[in-house]
């Protein structure tokens, strides 16, 4: 398969069929931005931007795209779906300044007789008449054989009769849609080979739908069968289960078939994110090529293999698509993942420190928290400071209770110099209640002064991608000096408690030194 190579034309229908996704509606300037990205950034061969006669807003969008495309010298790559309606669609398309119509015909006898209520011969004549009208206006014609997949399975003679009737009418492309997504790759391969053998001079496009999750497999089968063009949609948008995703089509044609396209792979991710924003349809994190997590190694053994000999690489290198490989931090990470992340951040730890950081990340992973690279410096600082200071005072446990209309209540148990102390208190907030309980221990049971809390700040690691960690920094005044301690946790109150425990250890170390 890899030894056989040929060029495949890509027509993207994000702005037409993709907009038929439930809940998706692009405004004119969004359509223009996507069209420009598809044609100029990605270098898609053609784009289908709308259906004729839909709305005034759609007409404005198509007009904007055509004005831009004309100035950019690519107007012949902009197409609009039109209908066999005696020139009404052609009027609409011409007024927009477009020069290509994708004429929707009936590709199955069932549709012809039961939707149009016409004989095949009458329908063929109607199509011919509209083609002739388009050519007189200088508009190029491609034809869609709507419901072709059912037609070729259930009424193949009708399909062949239609192609025979239209093949000499100056049509540029016959476009074969699997309108309801009913085909499988094995039958499509045989069908495509047969139709290409019968009409070797005709350019055939294939338009997949993903109802059985076979769109990508069917694309490969169509190309193997001799199809010359493939229809795609960014992020697989489209009616019902959607169309074949552009990024996946590009990857599978290049890597599995050795086919040549004009797609600029490095811009695929950028355009996918643009369409995600404008459509409001999120990209699944495991979507091949463009998903958030598809270039992230989770298992530590994978990172170890990558470090030693790139053992877990395949042809889908993230750099191809303007992305980079990442190594997840969690309970399955292992030392190798953590070392890769530390290396990227320019942080160096000795083996013992690395082990402590690894244990903290595993602890967070067991709590089902998501840890990102942005968290790592915070974790390192917290773990190393904790290991140095938390010796004389340690938190055994604490309990909080809150209820609407009632003051929060806290109970806490501390181990101080080997002795256990427990106290409870209420306060204006959860941390305030905890602090009051701690102060009771120090003032009433130990007879000591307690440091004054002068400032309290909460931050999350930069980058906006984490839901795992909160860092609390508390400024204390004690014995005429200023101290700052930090605590890190998935819970804001727990982070503040950790910062407090660090301050108590500082107090103990100072008292021990003075003694």
N, C-alpha and C positions, 0 to 999 in steps of 0.2 A: 504493500500500500504506500509506503513512504517513498518508494523509488519513482512513483508516477506523479508528476506535478503539472498543474495547469492553472491558469488565472480564473478566479471566481469574482463575479461582480456582486457588490453588496448594495442593496437598497434598504434604507432604514425607514420604518413607518411609525416611529415614536409619536410624531405629531398628528398622525391620522388614526391608525388602529390603536396605537398606544394610548391616545386620549379617550378611547372607548373603554378604558379601565373604569370600573365603577368608582365614582367620587373624584375623578380627575378632570380638570378643565383648565387649560392654559389660557392666560390672557395674551393679547397680541404681542406685547413686548417680550414675554417669556418665550413665545413661539419663535420670535426672531432670534433671541439669544441662543436657543437650542439649535435652530437651523444653522446659524453661523458656526457654532461649535462642531456640529456634525460635518459640515462641508469643509471648513477651513482647518479646524484643529485635528479632527479625526480623519479627514479626507475620505469620508464615505462616498461611494460612487454616485449615488442618487438618494434623494429624500422624498418621501410622500408626506405632504404637509397638511392636507385637509380633505374633506369631502365637499363637493360643490353644493351650493344652495342651502347650507346649514343655517347660517345666521349672519347678521351684519358684522358682528365681532369677528367671526371667522373670515369674512371677506376682507376686513381691515388687516387681519394678521397675514393672510396670503399676499395681499397687496404690498405690505411692508417687506415681506420676505423676497418677493419678486423684484422690488425696486433695488434692494440691497444686492441680490444675486445678479441682476443685470449689470450693476456697477462693478461687481467683483468678477464678472466674466464667467459665471457658472449658472446662468438661468436655465440652460438645457438640462441641468441636474435636479431641477425642482419639478415635482409632479403633483397633480391633484386628482383624486378619485372623482369620476363623473359617471353619468347614467345615460342609458339609451332613452333619451327624452326629446328627440327631434330638435336638438340644438339648444335647449334651455341651459344645460350644464356648460355647454361650450360658450354661451353668452357670459355666464358667470366667470368662467375661467379666463376668458379673453379680457374682461373688464379688470381682472386682477393683474393682468400682465403676464400670466403664466403661458408657457409654450408646450406643455406636455399634459395629455389627459390619460389617465388609467381608466379605461372604459369598462364598466362592470356589466358583464354579460352572464347569461345563465349557463353554467357548466354541467348541469345535469338535466335530463329530460323531465324529471319530476318537478324541478323548479320551473322549467319552461312551461309545462302544461298546466301545473296546478297553481303557480303564483301569477304568471303572466296570462294564463288562459289562452295561449297561442300555440300554433304548431311550430315545430322546429324550423321549418322553411320560412315561415313568417318572421320568426325571431331573427334568423340569420340575415334576412333582407333588411330588417330594422337596424341591425348592427352595421351592416355595410353602408347604409344611408348615413348614419352618424359618423362613420369613419371618413366618408367622402366629404362631409360637411367640415370636419376638423381639418382635413388636408387643405381644403380651399381657404381656410383661415390661417394656414401656416402653423397649425398645432399638430405636433407629433402624437402618435397613438400607440399605447400599449393596451392589451386587453386582459382583464381578469376573467377567468372562467369560474365564476362563483359556484361553490359546492362541487368543484371538480373531483374531489376524492370520492364522494358518493357517486358522481357521474361515471367515473372510470371503472368503478366496481360494479355498478348496477345497470348502467346504460352506456357501455363503451362505444357502441356504434354511433350513438348521438354525439359523443365527444369527438370522435374521429371525423364525423360528418361536418361538425362545426369548424374544426381546424381546416378541413379540406375547403370549406366554403370561404374561409377568411384568409388563408395563407398567402394569397396573391393580392391582398388589399393594401399592402404597404405598412403592415403592422410591424413595429420594431421588436416587441417582445410578447410572447404568450406567457401569462403569469398563472401558475397552477396552485391554487390555495387548497390546503386541507382545512376547509372552512370550519368543520366541527371537530377537528383533531382526532379523527377516527383511524388513521393509518398507523401501521407499525413498520419498522425499518425493513423487514424482510419482504413484505409485499410491495412497499414503495420502491425498493431497489429493482424488483422485477418489472414493475409498471413503468418506472422511469427509463430503464434500458429499452423497453419495447417502444415507447413513444419517441425516444431520441433516435432509435434506429429507423423508425418509420418516417421521421421528419428531420433528417440530419442538418438541413439548411436553416431550421428555425431556432431562435434563441428562446430557451425556456427558463423562467424563474420559478422557484418553489417558495411557497408561503406557508410556514408551519404554524399550527396552534398546539397548545400544550395540555389539552384536556386529560390525556393519559400520561402526562409527564414524559412524553416521547419526542418533544419538539427538536431537541438537540440531536438525538439519535436519528430522527427522520431527516434532518439537515444533512448529516453525513451520508445517509443512504441516497438522498437525492443527488448529491455531488458525485458519489461513486457511480450512480446510474447515468451520469452525463449531463446533469442540469448545469447551466452556465451562470445562473444568478440565484442569490438567496436573499430573502426578506428577513429583517431583524427588527427588534425594538430595544432601546436602551433599558436595562434592568428587567427585560422580559415583560414590559407593560403590554396590555392588550385586553381584548374582551374575554370574559370568563377567566380561564387559567392563563391567559396571556400568550405572547409570541415567543419565538426563539430569542434569547438574550444576545445582544450584539457582542459583548465581551466573550461569552462562551463560544459563540459561533467562530469568532476570530481565532481563539486558542485552539479549538478542535480542528479547524480546517488547516491551520499551519502545522500543528504538532502531530496530528493523527493522519493527515492526508497529504501533507507537504504541499498544500495549495498556496497560491500566491494571491494576496489581496492588496489593496492600496491603503489599508487601515494603519494609522499611526498608533501603535499599541500603547506608547507611553502616555497618551492622553485619555485612554479609556476610563481610568478611575476618576479623573477630574470631571469628565462629561457625565459619568454615572452619578456623581455627587450633585452636579447641577440639576439633573433630572429628578433626583430624589428630593431636592429642595423644592423645586417648582411643582412637582406632582403631589407632594405630601405623602408619597408611598415609601416607607422606609425599606432600605436594602436589607434583606436577611443577613445576619452576621456570618452565616456559612455559605452565602452565595459565592460560587466559584469566581475568582478573579477580583471581584469588587467588594465582597463581604468583609466586614471589619476584622474577622478572626481567621481568614483563610491563609494568611501568611504568618500565623503565630504558632510556634511550637510550644506545646504544653508539657509534654513528658520530658523529664530531665535527660533520659537516654537519647532523645532526639538531639537535644542541644549538644550533648557529649559527642555524638556521632558527627554533627556538623563541625564542631571544633577540630576534630581529628582528621576528617577526610571528606567533609561534605556528604556524609553517607545518606542523609535524608533529603537531598535535593532532587527535584525533577526538572523537566523543561519549563515548568511554570515559575520561573524566577521572578520574584516581586519587582525587581528593577525594570523588567520589560514593561511593566504597567504603571510605572511611576510610583512604586511603593517600596517598602523595605521589610525585611524579615524581622519578626519580633519574637521574643522568648517570654512566655507567660510566667507570672509569679503566683504561685499557689501551692497547695499541698502536694501536687504531683511534680513540682518544678525540679527539685533536686539541686545540687550544688552547681551543676553546669549551667543551668538557666540563670541562676543568680550571678554567677561569675560573668556571663555574657552581658548582663544588664549593668553590672558594676563597671565593666570595661568600657561600655559605651558612655557611662557617666563620668569616667575618669576617676573612679573611686578604687582604692586598693585596701584590702583587708587581709590580715593574716588568717591562717586556717581556723584558729579558735574563734575569731570574730566572725568569719564566714559561717561557721557552724551555728553560732548564736543567732545571726540574722536569718539563716535558713529555718531554724526552729520557730522564730517569730512569724515568718511567712506561712509556715505550715499551720501554726496556730490560727492565723487569720483565715486560711483556706478551710480549715475545719468548721469555721463559723459561717462558711459560704460567702465570705466577703471577696470582692474583686480587688485584686492588688495590681497596680500598674507601675511602670517604670518611674513615674513621677513620685510615687510613694517611697521609693527606695531610700533616698537620702534621709527622709524623716525616720524611717525604720532603723537605719543604721545609727543615727544620732540617738534615738530613743534607747535602743538595745545597749549600745556601748556605755551611755551615761548610766543606765539602770544597773548594768553589771558592776559598775565602779562604786555606786553610791548605796544601793539598797541592801544594807547589811544589818543595821541596828534596828530599823523600823520596817515592818512589812505589813501589808494589808492581808488579813486572813479572809474576811468576807464583808459584804455590806448588803443592805436591803433597802429599797426605796418603795414608797407607796404614795400614789397621787390619786386624787379624786376631784371631780368638778365641785367647786365651792368650798373645798377644805384645804388646809395647809398641807403641803407635802411633808411626809414623815420619813426619817431615816434611822437605820440602826447600823452600827459599824463595829467591827472587831479588829483590833490591832495587836501585833506582837511587838513589844518594845523592850529591847535588851533581854529577850527570852521570856518576858512575862506577858500574859494575855490580859487585854483590857477591852471592855465592851460598854457601849453607851448608845443612847437614843436621843433624838431631838426632833423638833419641827422647825420649819423655816419658810421663808417667802418663795423659795424655789428648791429644786432637788439638791443642788450643790450647797446652797445655803444651809439646808437641813443637815447635810453631812458635815459641813464645817462646824456647825454648832455642836454636833455630837463629838467631833474630834477635840474641840476646845474644852468640852466638859472633862474629857479624859485628862488633858494636859493641866487644866487649871484646878479641877476638883480632886482628881486622883493622884496626879503627880506633883501638884503644887508648883507648876512652872508657868512662866509667861509664854504666850503664843505669838508668833510673828503676825504682823499686820499686813493684810492683803491690800495692795495699793493699785494694782492694775490686772486686768484679765482679758486676754484676747484669744480668739478661736480662728484657726485657718485650716484650709484643706490644701493638699499638694497642688501646685499649679498644673494647668493643662485641661482641667474640667472633665477628665475622663474617669475619675475614680469615685467609687461610692464606698470605699473600704475604710478610709482613715480620716480622723480629725486630730489636729494638733492644738493643744491648749498651752498657752504660755502665761504663767502667772508671775507677777512682780511682787516681791515681798520686802518689807522693811523689818529688820531685826538687829537689835544692838547697834543702831545708828548706821547700819550698812544696807545696801540694796542687793537683793538676790533675785535671779530669774531662773525658774525651773520650767521644764516642758514635760508634757505627757502626751502619749500617742495611743489612740484606740479607735475602734469603730464607733464607739459611743462617746458623746461629748462629755457626759458627766464622769465616765470612767477615766477619760483623758485628764480631766481636772483633778480627779482623786490621785492619779499617778503623779501629776506634777506636785501635789501637796505632799505625798509620801517622800518624794525626792527632797523637798524642803525640810521635812522632819529629819531625814537622814543627815542633811547638812548641819542641822542644829546639833544632833547627837555627836557628829564628828568634831564639831567646834568645842562642845562641852568636854569631850574626851581629851582633846588636845590641851584645853585649858587646865584640866585636872592634872 
